[in-house]
């Protein structure tokens, strides 16, 4: 191997960069100087992120929130970077102290980052400290997707979820793992599904908390909803399947506007690089259930672990790395459906949390994943399940992958 090749494929320690005081002062100043719009004309989220929520967020961000909190949390973990397919990939890698730990690669989504996975690292790597068995231990790898956080920003086209999936297999192989499992939610679920389609030799199985299960005929109707030309569900759906169709139809007609914007004109959103409050409002403008929980956090009533500090850790990381637009380009690069069947062939596990964008019917999961090894419906948790309910989420991963050890 040439020296140049070795340097390109080396796994290098990555010290988390310390923000300068000037950067932090500028962030506070920009938040304080925000020019506010008029308040919404309704009493709910139907016109978008509410003025009262954003004023609470901005006040806390600029006066009470510790702007170095996220920096310290990340720096406390082993961070690395390695070049894959011409791009530097940042990742956290924590090995368990227990023998025979199962390697797992965890993929975040948008508007998330590695931040949304931080609270499950210890429960997965050290299960005995959380009342579980040493036999359920994991070695944990958490990469930042290209264009997110400390990973490189792509300078060539084609960094969609399929290319990321191929890169993740290279990463796990490079780390010396001949056998591993993969997990994801949101975009991470799509990357993980496509890894399951590619089925590299080392991949034992996958777990999703936003499973791609929607049948083709249902997906066609839902896709038309985005264009305002939707219709009733296809005939023959069960009561449970109809409920899921209704949930998705609501999301596609009223909740997916942010995805349409990023999927068509991500470069237009200069406000994400110029205004911290614009960035924060864009990042919390997600599905209605998640937004409701985020609003509760800034009202002083956090639901589970999704506190205002956790939310601002994620937004602050995105601001300091200036990745608002670069992360949005993933929507533009994508060529697959968000929730439809991807034809995964490897063993697959599904957890469907109570307040996810849609509850997965077991009937659809069994059709989408012919080798379904685990399925469970949870009574709490939203779209950001690992973030909001880390103990429950870790328990799901232990159960989901137990048969693959």
C-alpha positions as CSV (number, residue, x, y, z in Angstrom):
1,X,0.0,0.0,0.0
2,X,1.4,3.4,-1.0
3,X,1.8,6.1,1.7
4,X,-0.8,8.2,-0.1
5,X,-3.3,5.3,0.0
6,X,-2.5,4.5,3.7
7,X,-3.1,8.2,4.7
8,X,-6.4,8.3,2.8
9,X,-7.7,5.1,4.5
10,X,-6.3,5.8,8.0
11,X,-8.6,6.1,10.9
12,X,-7.5,9.3,12.6
13,X,-8.4,10.7,16.1
14,X,-10.5,13.8,15.8
15,X,-10.3,16.3,18.6
16,X,-13.6,18.2,18.7
17,X,-12.8,21.8,17.7
18,X,-13.4,24.4,20.4
19,X,-15.5,27.3,19.2
20,X,-13.8,30.7,19.6
21,X,-15.3,33.2,22.1
22,X,-15.8,35.5,19.1
23,X,-18.0,32.8,17.4
24,X,-20.1,32.4,20.6
25,X,-20.4,36.1,21.1
26,X,-21.5,36.5,17.5
27,X,-24.1,33.7,17.9
28,X,-25.6,35.4,21.0
29,X,-25.6,38.8,19.2
30,X,-27.4,37.4,16.2
31,X,-30.0,35.7,18.4
32,X,-30.6,38.9,20.4
33,X,-30.8,41.0,17.3
34,X,-33.5,38.8,15.6
35,X,-36.2,40.8,13.8
36,X,-39.4,39.0,14.6
37,X,-42.4,38.5,12.4
38,X,-46.0,39.1,13.4
39,X,-47.6,36.2,15.4
40,X,-49.4,33.4,13.7
41,X,-53.2,33.9,13.2
42,X,-54.2,30.6,14.7
43,X,-53.8,28.9,18.0
44,X,-52.0,25.8,16.8
45,X,-49.1,24.6,14.6
46,X,-51.0,24.8,11.3
47,X,-49.3,27.9,10.1
48,X,-45.9,26.7,11.3
49,X,-43.5,27.2,14.2
50,X,-45.2,29.6,16.7
51,X,-43.8,32.9,17.7
52,X,-44.1,32.2,21.4
53,X,-42.1,29.0,21.1
54,X,-39.4,30.8,19.2
55,X,-39.2,33.7,21.6
56,X,-38.8,31.2,24.5
57,X,-36.1,29.4,22.5
58,X,-34.2,32.5,21.6
59,X,-34.3,33.9,25.2
60,X,-33.0,30.7,26.7
61,X,-30.4,30.2,23.9
62,X,-28.9,33.7,24.4
63,X,-29.1,34.0,28.2
64,X,-29.1,30.7,30.0
65,X,-28.0,27.9,27.7
66,X,-24.4,26.8,28.0
67,X,-23.0,27.3,24.5
68,X,-20.1,24.9,25.2
69,X,-22.3,22.1,26.5
70,X,-22.5,20.2,23.2
71,X,-18.8,20.7,22.6
72,X,-18.0,19.1,26.0
73,X,-20.4,16.2,25.5
74,X,-18.9,15.3,22.2
75,X,-15.3,15.8,23.4
76,X,-15.9,13.3,26.2
77,X,-16.3,10.5,23.7
78,X,-13.8,8.9,21.3
79,X,-14.1,10.8,18.0
80,X,-12.4,9.9,14.8
81,X,-12.4,10.7,11.1
82,X,-11.5,8.7,8.0
83,X,-11.7,9.3,4.3
84,X,-14.2,7.2,2.3
85,X,-14.9,7.7,-1.4
86,X,-13.0,11.0,-1.3
87,X,-14.8,12.5,1.7
88,X,-13.9,12.8,5.4
89,X,-16.4,11.0,7.6
90,X,-16.5,11.9,11.2
91,X,-17.7,9.2,13.7
92,X,-17.9,8.4,17.3
93,X,-16.6,4.9,18.2
94,X,-17.1,3.5,21.7
95,X,-16.0,-0.1,22.4
96,X,-17.7,-2.1,25.2
97,X,-15.8,-3.4,28.1
98,X,-17.7,-6.6,27.8
99,X,-16.4,-9.5,25.7
100,X,-18.1,-10.5,22.4
101,X,-19.9,-7.2,22.1
102,X,-21.9,-6.9,18.9
103,X,-20.8,-4.0,16.7
104,X,-23.6,-1.7,15.6
105,X,-23.6,1.3,13.3
106,X,-26.2,3.9,14.3
107,X,-27.3,6.5,11.7
108,X,-29.1,9.7,12.7
109,X,-31.5,11.7,10.5
110,X,-32.5,15.3,9.7
111,X,-32.6,17.6,11.4
112,X,-30.6,15.5,13.8
113,X,-27.0,14.7,14.2
114,X,-24.9,12.4,16.3
115,X,-26.3,14.4,19.2
116,X,-29.6,12.5,19.1
117,X,-27.7,9.2,19.7
118,X,-25.5,10.4,22.6
119,X,-27.7,9.2,25.4
120,X,-27.9,5.6,24.2
121,X,-24.1,5.1,24.0
122,X,-23.7,4.0,27.6
123,X,-26.8,1.8,27.9
124,X,-25.6,-0.1,24.7
125,X,-21.9,-0.4,25.6
126,X,-22.3,-1.0,29.3
127,X,-25.7,-2.8,29.7
128,X,-25.0,-4.2,33.2
129,X,-24.9,-0.6,34.5
130,X,-28.5,-0.3,33.3
131,X,-29.9,-3.5,34.6
132,X,-29.3,-5.6,31.4
133,X,-27.0,-8.5,30.7
134,X,-23.4,-8.3,29.6
135,X,-24.4,-10.7,26.8
136,X,-26.4,-7.8,25.3
137,X,-23.4,-5.4,24.9
138,X,-22.6,-3.5,21.8
139,X,-19.6,-1.7,20.3
140,X,-21.1,1.5,19.0
141,X,-20.2,3.4,15.9
142,X,-22.1,6.7,15.2
143,X,-21.1,8.5,12.0
144,X,-22.1,12.0,11.0
145,X,-23.8,11.8,7.6
146,X,-21.9,13.7,4.8
147,X,-22.8,17.4,5.1
148,X,-23.8,17.1,8.7
149,X,-21.8,18.1,11.8
150,X,-18.1,17.4,11.5
151,X,-18.2,15.2,8.4
152,X,-17.0,16.7,5.1
153,X,-19.4,18.6,2.9
154,X,-19.7,16.8,-0.4
155,X,-18.1,18.7,-3.3
156,X,-19.4,16.3,-5.9
157,X,-22.9,15.1,-6.7
158,X,-24.2,11.7,-5.8
159,X,-24.0,11.6,-2.0
160,X,-27.5,10.1,-1.5
161,X,-28.5,7.4,1.0
162,X,-27.4,4.5,-1.2
163,X,-23.8,5.9,-1.4
164,X,-23.8,6.5,2.4
165,X,-24.9,2.9,2.9
166,X,-21.9,1.7,0.9
167,X,-19.6,4.0,2.8
168,X,-20.9,2.6,6.1
169,X,-19.9,-0.9,5.1
170,X,-16.4,0.4,4.2
171,X,-16.3,2.1,7.6
172,X,-17.2,-1.0,9.6
173,X,-14.8,-3.1,7.6
174,X,-12.0,-0.6,8.2
175,X,-12.7,-0.7,11.9
176,X,-12.0,-4.4,11.9
177,X,-15.6,-5.7,12.2
178,X,-16.2,-8.7,9.9
179,X,-19.7,-9.0,11.4
180,X,-22.0,-6.1,12.4
181,X,-25.6,-4.9,12.6
182,X,-27.1,-1.5,11.6
183,X,-29.8,0.7,13.0
184,X,-31.5,4.0,11.9
185,X,-34.4,6.3,12.1
186,X,-35.5,9.1,9.8
187,X,-32.8,9.4,7.1
188,X,-30.9,6.8,9.1
189,X,-33.7,4.4,8.5
190,X,-33.5,4.9,4.7
191,X,-29.7,4.5,4.8
192,X,-30.0,1.4,6.9
193,X,-32.7,-0.1,4.6
194,X,-30.5,0.4,1.6
195,X,-27.6,-1.2,3.4
196,X,-30.0,-4.1,3.9
197,X,-30.7,-4.1,0.2
198,X,-27.0,-4.1,-0.7
199,X,-26.5,-6.9,1.9
200,X,-22.7,-6.8,2.2
201,X,-21.2,-10.0,3.6
202,X,-20.6,-8.6,7.0
203,X,-24.1,-7.2,7.7
204,X,-26.0,-9.6,10.0
205,X,-29.2,-7.6,10.1
206,X,-30.9,-4.2,10.5
207,X,-33.2,-2.4,12.9
208,X,-35.5,0.5,12.0
209,X,-37.6,2.8,14.0
210,X,-39.1,4.4,10.8
211,X,-39.6,1.2,8.8
212,X,-40.0,1.4,5.0
213,X,-43.1,-0.7,4.7
214,X,-45.7,1.2,2.6
215,X,-47.0,-1.0,-0.3
216,X,-46.6,0.3,-3.8
217,X,-50.3,1.0,-4.4
218,X,-50.6,2.9,-1.1
219,X,-47.4,4.8,-1.8
220,X,-48.7,6.0,-5.2
221,X,-51.8,7.6,-3.6
222,X,-49.7,9.2,-0.9
223,X,-47.2,10.6,-3.4
224,X,-50.1,12.2,-5.3
225,X,-51.2,13.9,-2.0
226,X,-48.0,16.0,-2.1
227,X,-49.2,17.4,-5.4
228,X,-52.7,17.9,-4.1
229,X,-54.2,15.1,-6.2
230,X,-54.6,12.4,-3.6
231,X,-57.5,10.2,-3.0
232,X,-59.0,7.6,-0.8
233,X,-56.9,4.6,0.3
234,X,-56.7,1.6,-2.0
235,X,-59.4,-1.0,-1.4
236,X,-58.8,-4.0,0.8
237,X,-56.9,-2.4,3.7
238,X,-57.4,-3.6,7.2
239,X,-58.6,-1.2,10.0
240,X,-55.0,-0.9,11.2
241,X,-53.7,-0.3,7.7
242,X,-56.3,2.3,7.1
243,X,-55.3,4.1,10.2
244,X,-51.7,4.2,9.0
245,X,-52.8,5.4,5.6
246,X,-54.7,8.3,7.3
247,X,-51.7,9.2,9.4
248,X,-49.5,9.3,6.3
249,X,-52.1,11.2,4.2
250,X,-52.2,13.9,6.9
251,X,-48.4,14.2,7.0
252,X,-48.1,14.3,3.2
253,X,-50.8,17.0,2.8
254,X,-49.9,19.2,5.8
255,X,-46.6,18.3,7.2
256,X,-44.0,17.5,4.5
257,X,-43.5,21.1,3.1
258,X,-40.0,21.4,4.6
259,X,-39.0,18.2,2.7
260,X,-40.4,19.5,-0.5
261,X,-38.4,22.7,-0.2
262,X,-35.1,20.9,0.6
263,X,-35.8,18.3,-2.1
264,X,-36.2,21.0,-4.8
265,X,-34.3,24.2,-3.8
266,X,-32.0,23.6,-0.8
267,X,-29.6,26.3,-1.9
268,X,-32.3,28.9,-1.6
269,X,-32.3,28.7,2.2
270,X,-29.6,31.3,2.9
271,X,-31.3,32.2,6.1
272,X,-30.1,28.9,7.6
273,X,-26.5,30.2,7.3
274,X,-27.2,33.8,8.3
275,X,-29.8,33.7,11.1
276,X,-29.6,31.3,14.1
277,X,-33.3,31.8,14.9
278,X,-34.1,31.0,11.2
279,X,-32.0,27.8,11.5
280,X,-33.6,26.8,14.8
281,X,-37.2,27.4,13.6
282,X,-36.4,25.3,10.4
283,X,-34.9,22.5,12.5
284,X,-37.9,22.2,14.9
285,X,-40.4,22.4,12.1
286,X,-40.8,18.6,11.8
287,X,-43.8,16.3,12.3
288,X,-46.6,17.6,14.5
289,X,-46.0,15.2,17.4
290,X,-42.3,16.0,17.6
291,X,-42.9,19.7,17.4
292,X,-45.5,19.5,20.2
293,X,-42.9,17.8,22.4
294,X,-40.3,20.4,21.5
295,X,-42.7,23.2,22.3
296,X,-43.4,21.5,25.7
297,X,-39.7,21.5,26.4
298,X,-39.4,25.2,26.0
299,X,-42.4,25.7,28.1
300,X,-40.6,23.9,30.9
301,X,-42.4,20.6,30.5
302,X,-40.1,18.2,28.7
303,X,-41.5,14.9,27.4
304,X,-38.9,12.2,28.3
305,X,-35.3,13.2,27.6
306,X,-36.1,15.7,24.9
307,X,-35.2,18.8,26.9
308,X,-34.5,22.3,25.7
309,X,-30.8,21.7,26.3
310,X,-30.8,18.6,24.1
311,X,-32.6,20.5,21.3
312,X,-30.2,23.4,21.5
313,X,-27.2,21.1,21.5
314,X,-28.3,19.9,18.1
315,X,-29.1,23.4,16.7
316,X,-25.8,24.9,18.1
317,X,-23.7,22.1,16.5
318,X,-25.4,22.8,13.2
319,X,-24.9,26.6,13.5
320,X,-21.2,26.3,14.5
321,X,-20.4,23.9,11.6
322,X,-22.6,25.9,9.1
323,X,-24.3,22.8,7.9
324,X,-27.9,24.0,7.6
325,X,-27.8,24.0,3.8
326,X,-25.3,21.2,3.2
327,X,-27.4,18.9,5.3
328,X,-30.5,19.9,3.4
329,X,-29.0,18.8,0.1
330,X,-29.5,15.2,1.1
331,X,-33.2,15.7,0.2
332,X,-32.2,17.0,-3.3
333,X,-29.8,14.0,-3.8
334,X,-32.3,11.4,-2.8
335,X,-33.9,9.1,-5.4
336,X,-35.9,6.7,-3.3
337,X,-39.2,7.0,-1.4
338,X,-39.2,7.9,2.2
339,X,-41.5,5.2,3.6
340,X,-42.0,2.7,0.8
341,X,-40.7,-0.9,0.6
342,X,-37.0,-1.1,-0.4
343,X,-36.7,-4.9,-0.9
344,X,-34.4,-5.6,2.1
345,X,-33.2,-9.2,2.1
346,X,-31.3,-9.4,5.4
347,X,-32.8,-10.2,8.8
348,X,-34.8,-7.1,9.9
349,X,-36.2,-5.8,13.1
350,X,-38.9,-3.1,13.5
351,X,-39.8,-0.9,16.5
352,X,-42.8,1.4,16.1
353,X,-43.0,4.1,18.7
354,X,-46.4,5.5,19.8
355,X,-46.0,9.0,18.3
356,X,-44.0,8.3,15.2
357,X,-45.1,9.9,11.9
358,X,-47.0,6.6,11.3
359,X,-47.5,3.4,13.3
360,X,-46.3,0.4,11.3
361,X,-48.9,-2.3,10.8
362,X,-47.3,-5.7,11.4
363,X,-48.9,-7.0,8.2
364,X,-47.0,-4.4,6.2
365,X,-43.8,-5.1,8.1
366,X,-44.0,-8.8,7.4
367,X,-44.5,-8.1,3.6
368,X,-41.7,-5.5,3.4
369,X,-39.2,-7.6,5.4
370,X,-39.5,-11.2,4.4
371,X,-37.0,-12.1,7.1
372,X,-38.6,-10.2,10.0
373,X,-37.0,-11.3,13.2
374,X,-38.5,-8.8,15.7
375,X,-41.5,-6.5,15.8
376,X,-42.8,-4.4,18.7
377,X,-45.2,-1.5,19.2
378,X,-44.3,0.9,22.0
379,X,-46.7,3.0,24.1
380,X,-44.5,6.2,24.1
381,X,-41.8,7.9,22.1
382,X,-41.9,10.1,19.1
383,X,-40.0,10.4,15.8
384,X,-36.8,11.0,17.7
385,X,-37.1,7.9,19.8
386,X,-33.4,7.5,20.7
387,X,-33.3,11.1,21.8
388,X,-36.5,11.2,23.8
389,X,-36.6,7.7,25.3
390,X,-33.0,6.4,25.4
391,X,-33.5,3.6,28.0
392,X,-36.5,2.3,26.1
393,X,-34.7,2.6,22.8
394,X,-31.7,0.7,24.1
395,X,-33.9,-2.0,25.4
396,X,-35.5,-2.3,21.9
397,X,-32.1,-2.7,20.3
398,X,-31.0,-5.4,22.7
399,X,-34.2,-7.4,22.1
400,X,-34.1,-6.8,18.3
401,X,-30.6,-8.1,17.7
402,X,-30.5,-10.8,20.4
403,X,-31.1,-13.6,17.9
404,X,-28.2,-12.5,15.7
405,X,-25.4,-12.8,18.2
